[in-house]
Amino acid sequence: MSDQNSNPSGIHIAGSVSGQNVLIGSTQTIHGDLSINVGALPAASEDVRKRLKAEIADLLAMLEKAPKEHTEQIIEVKVAVEDAVEEANKPKPDAKRLQIRGDNLKKAAVNLLAVAPIAVKIAETLLLIR
């Protein structure tokens, strides 16, 4: 056991947490990189596929640089992108669902002003997939 004065939180983590999410209380800290497998996007044209992949790469780069105190918002944006990509990767994606996923992404990005413009671009690009 450790001395409570040297560890006032009473939390002890043994082993490596590299590449993992650690939840302590109501704060979540991201360790490792953010990544999204964009996939083949079978219903998208080559131009739309390249554009969407570039926009998502830009978004992820911005999320990596976002202050860690915004971890909850970072995760919300990442999950919104993953949901959109999942729908976009269907052989015949539903246009209404793509619009909803894009709207969800824009809403999630509102609290991270630095990523909001690229989130809007991604939402617009999703609408080009048929």
Phi and psi restraints in degrees (value plus and minus 20) as a CYANA .aco file:
   2 SER   PHI    -117.2   -77.2
   2 SER   PSI     140.0   180.0
   3 ASP   PHI     -88.3   -48.3
   3 ASP   PSI     105.8   145.8
   4 GLN   PHI     -80.6   -40.6
   4 GLN   PSI     -47.3    -7.3
   5 ASN   PHI     -90.3   -50.3
   5 ASN   PSI     -51.6   -11.6
   6 SER   PHI    -105.2   -65.2
   6 SER   PSI     -33.5     6.5
   7 ASN   PHI    -158.2  -118.2
   7 ASN   PSI      54.9    94.9
   8 PRO   PHI     -83.3   -43.3
   8 PRO   PSI     -42.5    -2.5
   9 SER   PHI     -94.3   -54.3
   9 SER   PSI     -41.7    -1.7
  10 GLY   PHI      54.6    94.6
  10 GLY   PSI      -8.5    31.5
  11 ILE   PHI    -118.7   -78.7
  11 ILE   PSI     111.7   151.7
  12 HIS   PHI    -149.2  -109.2
  12 HIS   PSI     106.2   146.2
  13 ILE   PHI    -136.1   -96.1
  13 ILE   PSI     102.5   142.5
  14 ALA   PHI    -128.3   -88.3
  14 ALA   PSI     123.8   163.8
  15 GLY   PHI      69.0   109.0
  15 GLY   PSI    -198.6  -158.6
  16 SER   PHI    -109.0   -69.0
  16 SER   PSI     117.0   157.0
  17 VAL   PHI    -136.9   -96.9
  17 VAL   PSI      -5.1    34.9
  18 SER   PHI     -79.8   -39.8
  18 SER   PSI     112.4   152.4
  19 GLY   PHI      57.8    97.8
  19 GLY   PSI      -7.6    32.4
  20 GLN   PHI    -141.2  -101.2
  20 GLN   PSI     142.4   182.4
  21 ASN   PHI    -114.1   -74.1
  21 ASN   PSI     116.5   156.5
  22 VAL   PHI    -138.0   -98.0
  22 VAL   PSI     103.5   143.5
  23 LEU   PHI    -129.7   -89.7
  23 LEU   PSI      99.3   139.3
  24 ILE   PHI    -147.8  -107.8
  24 ILE   PSI      97.0   137.0
  25 GLY   PHI      42.9    82.9
  25 GLY   PSI    -145.2  -105.2
  26 SER   PHI    -131.1   -91.1
  26 SER   PSI      -3.0    37.0
  27 THR   PHI    -130.3   -90.3
  27 THR   PSI     112.3   152.3
  28 GLN   PHI    -134.9   -94.9
  28 GLN   PSI     115.0   155.0
  29 THR   PHI    -137.0   -97.0
  29 THR   PSI     114.5   154.5
  30 ILE   PHI    -114.1   -74.1
  30 ILE   PSI     106.5   146.5
  31 HIS   PHI    -137.8   -97.8
  31 HIS   PSI     111.0   151.0
  32 GLY   PHI      83.6   123.6
  32 GLY   PSI    -195.3  -155.3
  33 ASP   PHI    -118.7   -78.7
  33 ASP   PSI     138.3   178.3
  34 LEU   PHI    -113.2   -73.2
  34 LEU   PSI     112.1   152.1
  35 SER   PHI    -168.0  -128.0
  35 SER   PSI     130.2   170.2
  36 ILE   PHI    -155.8  -115.8
  36 ILE   PSI     108.7   148.7
  37 ASN   PHI    -104.3   -64.3
  37 ASN   PSI      86.6   126.6
  38 VAL   PHI     -89.4   -49.4
  38 VAL   PSI     -52.1   -12.1
  39 GLY   PHI      61.8   101.8
  39 GLY   PSI    -187.5  -147.5
  40 ALA   PHI    -103.6   -63.6
  40 ALA   PSI     -42.7    -2.7
  41 LEU   PHI      27.2    67.2
  41 LEU   PSI      43.5    83.5
  42 PRO   PHI     -80.3   -40.3
  42 PRO   PSI     -45.9    -5.9
  43 ALA   PHI    -109.9   -69.9
  43 ALA   PSI     -24.7    15.3
  44 ALA   PHI    -113.2   -73.2
  44 ALA   PSI     127.3   167.3
  45 SER   PHI     -90.0   -50.0
  45 SER   PSI     144.3   184.3
  46 GLU   PHI     -79.8   -39.8
  46 GLU   PSI     -60.5   -20.5
  47 ASP   PHI     -83.0   -43.0
  47 ASP   PSI     -65.7   -25.7
  48 VAL   PHI     -85.5   -45.5
  48 VAL   PSI     -61.4   -21.4
  49 ARG   PHI     -78.2   -38.2
  49 ARG   PSI     -69.4   -29.4
  50 LYS   PHI     -82.7   -42.7
  50 LYS   PSI     -63.1   -23.1
  51 ARG   PHI     -82.5   -42.5
  51 ARG   PSI     -66.8   -26.8
  52 LEU   PHI     -84.5   -44.5
  52 LEU   PSI     -63.5   -23.5
  53 LYS   PHI     -81.5   -41.5
  53 LYS   PSI     -61.2   -21.2
  54 ALA   PHI     -86.4   -46.4
  54 ALA   PSI     -62.1   -22.1
  55 GLU   PHI     -85.4   -45.4
  55 GLU   PSI     -61.0   -21.0
  56 ILE   PHI     -87.2   -47.2
  56 ILE   PSI     -59.1   -19.1
  57 ALA   PHI     -81.5   -41.5
  57 ALA   PSI     -62.2   -22.2
  58 ASP   PHI     -82.0   -42.0
  58 ASP   PSI     -64.3   -24.3
  59 LEU   PHI     -80.7   -40.7
  59 LEU   PSI     -66.6   -26.6
  60 LEU   PHI     -82.9   -42.9
  60 LEU   PSI     -58.1   -18.1
  61 ALA   PHI     -82.4   -42.4
  61 ALA   PSI     -60.7   -20.7
  62 MET   PHI     -87.2   -47.2
  62 MET   PSI     -59.9   -19.9
  63 LEU   PHI     -83.7   -43.7
  63 LEU   PSI     -57.3   -17.3
  64 GLU   PHI     -80.6   -40.6
  64 GLU   PSI     -52.8   -12.8
  65 LYS   PHI    -108.5   -68.5
  65 LYS   PSI     -30.7     9.3
  66 ALA   PHI     -85.0   -45.0
  66 ALA   PSI     124.3   164.3
  67 PRO   PHI     -77.5   -37.5
  67 PRO   PSI     118.7   158.7
  68 LYS   PHI     -84.2   -44.2
  68 LYS   PSI     -38.3     1.7
  69 GLU   PHI     -89.9   -49.9
  69 GLU   PSI     -28.9    11.1
  70 HIS   PHI    -121.7   -81.7
  70 HIS   PSI       4.8    44.8
  71 THR   PHI     -75.6   -35.6
  71 THR   PSI     -62.3   -22.3
  72 GLU   PHI     -80.8   -40.8
  72 GLU   PSI     -64.2   -24.2
  73 GLN   PHI     -88.4   -48.4
  73 GLN   PSI     -57.2   -17.2
  74 ILE   PHI     -78.8   -38.8
  74 ILE   PSI     -66.2   -26.2
  75 ILE   PHI     -85.7   -45.7
  75 ILE   PSI     -59.9   -19.9
  76 GLU   PHI     -80.7   -40.7
  76 GLU   PSI     -63.2   -23.2
  77 VAL   PHI     -85.0   -45.0
  77 VAL   PSI     -65.3   -25.3
  78 LYS   PHI     -80.7   -40.7
  78 LYS   PSI     -64.3   -24.3
  79 VAL   PHI     -84.3   -44.3
  79 VAL   PSI     -59.4   -19.4
  80 ALA   PHI     -82.9   -42.9
  80 ALA   PSI     -60.6   -20.6
  81 VAL   PHI     -86.1   -46.1
  81 VAL   PSI     -63.4   -23.4
  82 GLU   PHI     -79.8   -39.8
  82 GLU   PSI     -61.9   -21.9
  83 ASP   PHI     -82.1   -42.1
  83 ASP   PSI     -62.9   -22.9
  84 ALA   PHI     -85.2   -45.2
  84 ALA   PSI     -63.8   -23.8
  85 VAL   PHI     -84.6   -44.6
  85 VAL   PSI     -58.1   -18.1
  86 GLU   PHI     -79.7   -39.7
  86 GLU   PSI     -65.1   -25.1
  87 GLU   PHI     -87.7   -47.7
  87 GLU   PSI     -62.2   -22.2
  88 ALA   PHI     -84.5   -44.5
  88 ALA   PSI     -43.6    -3.6
  89 ASN   PHI    -105.7   -65.7
  89 ASN   PSI     -22.6    17.4
  90 LYS   PHI     -89.8   -49.8
  90 LYS   PSI     129.6   169.6
  91 PRO   PHI     -76.2   -36.2
  91 PRO   PSI     -54.7   -14.7
  92 LYS   PHI    -156.0  -116.0
  92 LYS   PSI      61.3   101.3
  93 PRO   PHI     -83.5   -43.5
  93 PRO   PSI     124.5   164.5
  94 ASP   PHI    -100.5   -60.5
  94 ASP   PSI     101.6   141.6
  95 ALA   PHI     -79.1   -39.1
  95 ALA   PSI     -61.0   -21.0
  96 LYS   PHI     -86.0   -46.0
  96 LYS   PSI     -61.1   -21.1
  97 ARG   PHI     -85.8   -45.8
  97 ARG   PSI     -58.3   -18.3
  98 LEU   PHI     -82.6   -42.6
  98 LEU   PSI     -60.2   -20.2
  99 GLN   PHI     -84.2   -44.2
  99 GLN   PSI     -64.2   -24.2
 100 ILE   PHI     -82.6   -42.6
 100 ILE   PSI     -64.2   -24.2
 101 ARG   PHI     -82.0   -42.0
 101 ARG   PSI     -61.3   -21.3
 102 GLY   PHI     -83.8   -43.8
 102 GLY   PSI     -61.7   -21.7
 103 ASP   PHI     -83.5   -43.5
 103 ASP   PSI     -60.5   -20.5
 104 ASN   PHI     -82.4   -42.4
 104 ASN   PSI     -59.1   -19.1
 105 LEU   PHI     -82.9   -42.9
 105 LEU   PSI     -65.4   -25.4
 106 LYS   PHI     -81.3   -41.3
 106 LYS   PSI     -62.1   -22.1
 107 LYS   PHI     -84.0   -44.0
 107 LYS   PSI     -61.9   -21.9
 108 ALA   PHI     -85.2   -45.2
 108 ALA   PSI     -53.2   -13.2
 109 ALA   PHI    -101.6   -61.6
 109 ALA   PSI     -31.9     8.1
 110 VAL   PHI     -75.4   -35.4
 110 VAL   PSI     -59.6   -19.6
 111 ASN   PHI     -98.0   -58.0
 111 ASN   PSI     -29.1    10.9
 112 LEU   PHI    -137.0   -97.0
 112 LEU   PSI      61.5   101.5
 113 LEU   PHI     -74.6   -34.6
 113 LEU   PSI     -51.6   -11.6
 114 ALA   PHI     -84.0   -44.0
 114 ALA   PSI     -50.3   -10.3
 115 VAL   PHI    -120.6   -80.6
 115 VAL   PSI     -27.4    12.6
 116 ALA   PHI     -77.7   -37.7
 116 ALA   PSI     -65.2   -25.2
 117 PRO   PHI     -80.9   -40.9
 117 PRO   PSI     -61.5   -21.5
 118 ILE   PHI     -91.3   -51.3
 118 ILE   PSI     -52.1   -12.1
 119 ALA   PHI     -83.7   -43.7
 119 ALA   PSI     -59.6   -19.6
 120 VAL   PHI     -84.3   -44.3
 120 VAL   PSI     -61.4   -21.4
 121 LYS   PHI     -81.0   -41.0
 121 LYS   PSI     -63.4   -23.4
 122 ILE   PHI     -82.3   -42.3
 122 ILE   PSI     -64.0   -24.0
 123 ALA   PHI     -80.4   -40.4
 123 ALA   PSI     -59.9   -19.9
 124 GLU   PHI     -88.2   -48.2
 124 GLU   PSI     -59.7   -19.7
 125 THR   PHI     -85.4   -45.4
 125 THR   PSI     -56.9   -16.9
 126 LEU   PHI     -77.8   -37.8
 126 LEU   PSI     -53.4   -13.4
 127 LEU   PHI     -91.0   -51.0
 127 LEU   PSI     -32.0     8.0
 128 LEU   PHI    -105.1   -65.1
 128 LEU   PSI     -29.8    10.2
 129 ILE   PHI    -103.9   -63.9
 129 ILE   PSI     107.7   147.7
